[in-house]
Amino acid sequence: MGTQSGARNDGPMAEINITPFTDVLLVLLIIFMILASLNTPPGFQKDMTHQCVVCSGHHPTKNIEVSITASGATTIDGERVTSSTLYDRMSETVRFHSSRTGYSTHIAVVADRAAPYGSLITVLDAAREAGDDDVGLVNE
């Protein structure tokens, strides 16, 4: 008498082997990642040599210009400020620009490459304290 050790299953197999499907999808994913990296420009490297063209009928506005030198000296609209008067001067400048026609409360920060990081953060904090979140970094 012979005994069978397992159940006999002569019917069709109902399972799908997804290993080849997964391999194909991973290869396609790698190909698309490589193609996407070739088509995307790296970082913030933009060509800013041309001047902004102002549409006809619009008058250019005067932004709040903040500059930071390599030594950490800060100027707001051409007037030098110290670290102790920076917050008050920024608030005064934002109020002045918001009450005038042709003036904008956009803050354009021009910082030297060697400017201390803390000076830039202090300027951004002073702008936030003055209620102005419209800050842009200018590349010169």
C-alpha positions as CSV (number, residue, x, y, z in Angstrom):
1,M,0.0,0.0,0.0
2,G,1.4,3.2,-1.1
3,T,0.7,6.4,0.8
4,Q,1.1,9.8,-0.6
5,S,2.9,12.3,1.5
6,G,1.2,15.4,0.1
7,A,-2.0,16.5,-1.5
8,R,-2.2,16.0,-5.1
9,N,-3.0,19.2,-7.1
10,D,-3.2,18.6,-10.9
11,G,-5.3,21.8,-11.5
12,P,-4.0,25.0,-13.0
13,M,-1.8,27.2,-10.9
14,A,-3.7,30.3,-9.8
15,E,-0.7,32.3,-8.4
16,I,1.1,35.0,-10.4
17,N,4.8,35.3,-10.2
18,I,5.5,39.0,-9.8
19,T,9.3,38.8,-9.5
20,P,9.9,39.5,-13.3
21,F,7.3,42.3,-13.2
22,T,9.1,43.9,-10.2
23,D,12.5,43.7,-11.9
24,V,11.2,45.4,-15.0
25,L,9.6,48.2,-12.9
26,L,12.8,48.8,-11.0
27,V,14.8,49.0,-14.2
28,L,12.3,51.6,-15.6
29,L,12.5,53.6,-12.4
30,I,16.2,53.8,-12.6
31,I,16.1,54.9,-16.3
32,F,13.5,57.6,-15.5
33,M,15.6,58.8,-12.5
34,I,18.7,59.2,-14.7
35,L,16.7,61.0,-17.5
36,A,15.1,63.3,-15.0
37,S,18.5,64.3,-13.5
38,L,19.8,65.1,-17.0
39,N,16.9,67.4,-17.8
40,T,16.8,69.3,-14.5
41,P,19.1,72.3,-14.1
42,P,21.2,72.1,-11.0
43,G,20.4,74.3,-7.9
44,F,19.8,78.0,-8.1
45,Q,22.3,78.7,-10.9
46,K,20.4,81.1,-13.0
47,D,21.7,83.6,-15.6
48,M,20.7,87.0,-14.2
49,T,22.6,89.2,-16.7
50,H,19.5,90.7,-18.3
51,Q,17.5,93.5,-16.8
52,C,13.9,93.1,-15.8
53,V,11.6,94.3,-18.4
54,V,8.8,96.5,-17.0
55,C,5.5,96.2,-18.8
56,S,4.1,99.3,-20.3
57,G,1.8,101.2,-18.0
58,H,3.5,100.0,-14.8
59,H,5.8,102.2,-12.8
60,P,8.8,100.7,-11.2
61,T,8.6,100.5,-7.5
62,K,11.4,101.2,-5.0
63,N,12.2,98.2,-2.9
64,I,13.8,98.2,0.6
65,E,17.5,97.6,-0.2
66,V,19.5,95.9,2.5
67,S,23.2,95.2,2.0
68,I,25.6,93.2,4.1
69,T,29.4,93.4,3.6
70,A,32.0,90.8,4.3
71,S,32.8,92.4,7.6
72,G,29.1,92.3,8.6
73,A,28.3,96.0,8.2
74,T,24.6,96.4,7.3
75,T,22.9,99.2,5.4
76,I,19.2,99.8,4.9
77,D,18.3,102.0,1.9
78,G,21.9,103.3,1.9
79,E,22.0,104.2,5.6
80,R,24.4,102.3,7.8
81,V,22.8,100.7,10.9
82,T,24.3,99.0,13.9
83,S,23.1,95.7,15.3
84,S,21.4,97.6,18.2
85,T,19.4,99.8,15.9
86,L,18.7,97.3,13.1
87,Y,15.2,96.2,14.4
88,D,14.0,99.8,14.9
89,R,15.3,101.0,11.6
90,M,13.8,98.1,9.7
91,S,10.4,98.8,11.3
92,E,10.7,102.5,10.4
93,T,11.7,101.7,6.8
94,V,8.8,99.2,6.3
95,R,6.3,101.8,7.7
96,F,7.8,104.5,5.4
97,H,7.6,102.3,2.3
98,S,4.1,101.1,3.0
99,S,2.8,104.7,3.3
100,R,4.3,106.0,0.1
101,T,3.1,105.6,-3.5
102,G,5.7,104.0,-5.8
103,Y,7.4,102.3,-2.9
104,S,7.3,98.6,-2.2
105,T,7.7,96.7,1.1
106,H,9.7,94.0,-0.7
107,I,13.1,93.6,1.0
108,A,16.0,93.0,-1.4
109,V,19.0,91.6,0.5
110,V,22.4,91.9,-1.2
111,A,25.0,90.0,0.8
112,D,28.7,89.5,0.1
113,R,29.7,85.9,-0.3
114,A,32.0,86.2,2.8
115,A,29.3,87.9,4.9
116,P,28.7,86.4,8.3
117,Y,25.8,84.0,8.3
118,G,24.5,85.4,11.6
119,S,24.2,88.9,10.0
120,L,22.0,87.6,7.3
121,I,19.8,85.7,9.9
122,T,19.6,88.9,12.0
123,V,18.3,90.9,9.0
124,L,15.7,88.2,8.1
125,D,14.6,88.2,11.8
126,A,14.3,92.0,11.8
127,A,12.2,91.9,8.7
128,R,9.9,89.3,10.3
129,E,9.6,91.4,13.4
130,A,8.7,94.4,11.3
131,G,5.9,92.4,9.8
132,D,7.4,92.0,6.4
133,D,7.8,88.4,5.0
134,D,8.5,89.5,1.4
135,V,12.3,89.1,1.4
136,G,14.4,88.2,-1.6
137,L,18.2,87.5,-1.9
138,V,19.8,89.4,-4.8
139,N,22.7,88.0,-6.8
140,E,25.1,90.6,-8.0
